Amino acid sequence: MKKSLVVALVVVATGVRAYAGAGLKIPYVAPTQGLVKTETAEEKLDGTLTIEGAGKAPLVQILKETFTEEVVTVDGDKVTKEKVSVASAHSTVEAMGQKKDGDLPIAGKSYVVTADIGSVSVAAADGKSPVDPGEQKLIIQLSNGVGKSDTFGKMMSTKTFVKGKKVTLTPEELASAMGTQEGMTASDVSFTLTSQDGKTATFALVGTLKGSQNGMDVTIKLKGTAKIDIATSRPLDMNMTGTVKGSGTVSGKKLQLTGKMSARKTATYN
């Protein structure tokens, strides 16, 4: 379970505006140079692995991160360079009677992520310190929007949300807006406006993720909420829970996975 999977499902727009009598419209707002976003993210998987010939074993994965993304350069609707500063990043994994607990190698460090034609590069913010492949992979996961057009935000600008009315995305809209991320594909995604006040709009979200992870076919059914700041057009709080089921063969042994997951991401901007 990767963070980018959940984020791809729950981010509903880059802009939100309310229009009296016409529901809630979501116009597209391009990223701007100098925007700083401070994010806190937490994910948890609490499951059980059933292993052929070995019985059942608990599987727990917890990831907690706090970081900032500062937009350095933009090209139209794409962020082409940003600075990522990781205040904290901690991972806990318990599986097969073993436990790994500790900070990730990106904790306490800053990086510059740059998009070029067909590639994304990661360098230390000081321009001197080496960045190993493991750090690069983690930072690219954090800043997975660099170099990409916000097709999801643009697609959402075509919708009108009415309180209590479910808006379901078509397979074509999902494919063009979200695609496949980290080996998983979203489907059956819907948004329902549940409330709004002078500052915030709240949506109920439902969706399914399917694909392959670590040699297993996995299905994750998700539901949750997203809160959007109407004045600044930005997501403030995304909170998801769901069930996880998986099956596959690893090292010649059949495996089955069942469990529950949760993910929450909050953000502030300046």
HELIX and SHEET records of a PDB file:
HELIX    1   1 LYS A    3  VAL A   10  1                                   8    
HELIX    2   2 PRO A  133  LEU A  142  1                                  10    
HELIX    3   3 THR A  151  MET A  156  1                                   6    
HELIX    4   4 PRO A  171  ALA A  177  1                                   7    
SHEET    1   A 3 ARG A  17  ALA A  18  0                                        
SHEET    2   A 3 LEU A  24  LYS A  25 -1                                        
SHEET    3   A 3 THR A 160  PHE A 161 -1                                        
SHEET    1   B10 GLN A  98  ASP A 103  0                                        
SHEET    2   B10 LYS A  78  ALA A  95 -1                                        
SHEET    3   B10 GLY A  55  ASP A  75 -1                                        
SHEET    4   B10 VAL A  36  ILE A  51 -1                                        
SHEET    5   B10 LYS A 253  TYR A 269 -1                                        
SHEET    6   B10 ARG A 234  VAL A 250 -1                                        
SHEET    7   B10 MET A 216  ASP A 229 -1                                        
SHEET    8   B10 THR A 200  GLN A 213 -1                                        
SHEET    9   B10 MET A 184  GLN A 196 -1                                        
SHEET   10   B10 LYS A 166  THR A 168 -1                                        
SHEET    1   C10 GLN A  98  ASP A 103  0                                        
SHEET    2   C10 LYS A  78  ALA A  95 -1                                        
SHEET    3   C10 GLY A  55  ASP A  75 -1                                        
SHEET    4   C10 VAL A  36  ILE A  51 -1                                        
SHEET    5   C10 LYS A 253  TYR A 269 -1                                        
SHEET    6   C10 ARG A 234  VAL A 250 -1                                        
SHEET    7   C10 MET A 216  ASP A 229 -1                                        
SHEET    8   C10 THR A 200  GLN A 213 -1                                        
SHEET    9   C10 MET A 184  GLN A 196 -1                                        
SHEET   10   C10 THR A 180  GLN A 181 -1                                        
SHEET    1   D 4 GLN A  98  ASP A 103  0                                        
SHEET    2   D 4 LYS A  78  ALA A  95 -1                                        
SHEET    3   D 4 SER A 110  ASP A 116 -1                                        
SHEET    4   D 4 SER A 119  ALA A 124 -1                                        
END                                                                             
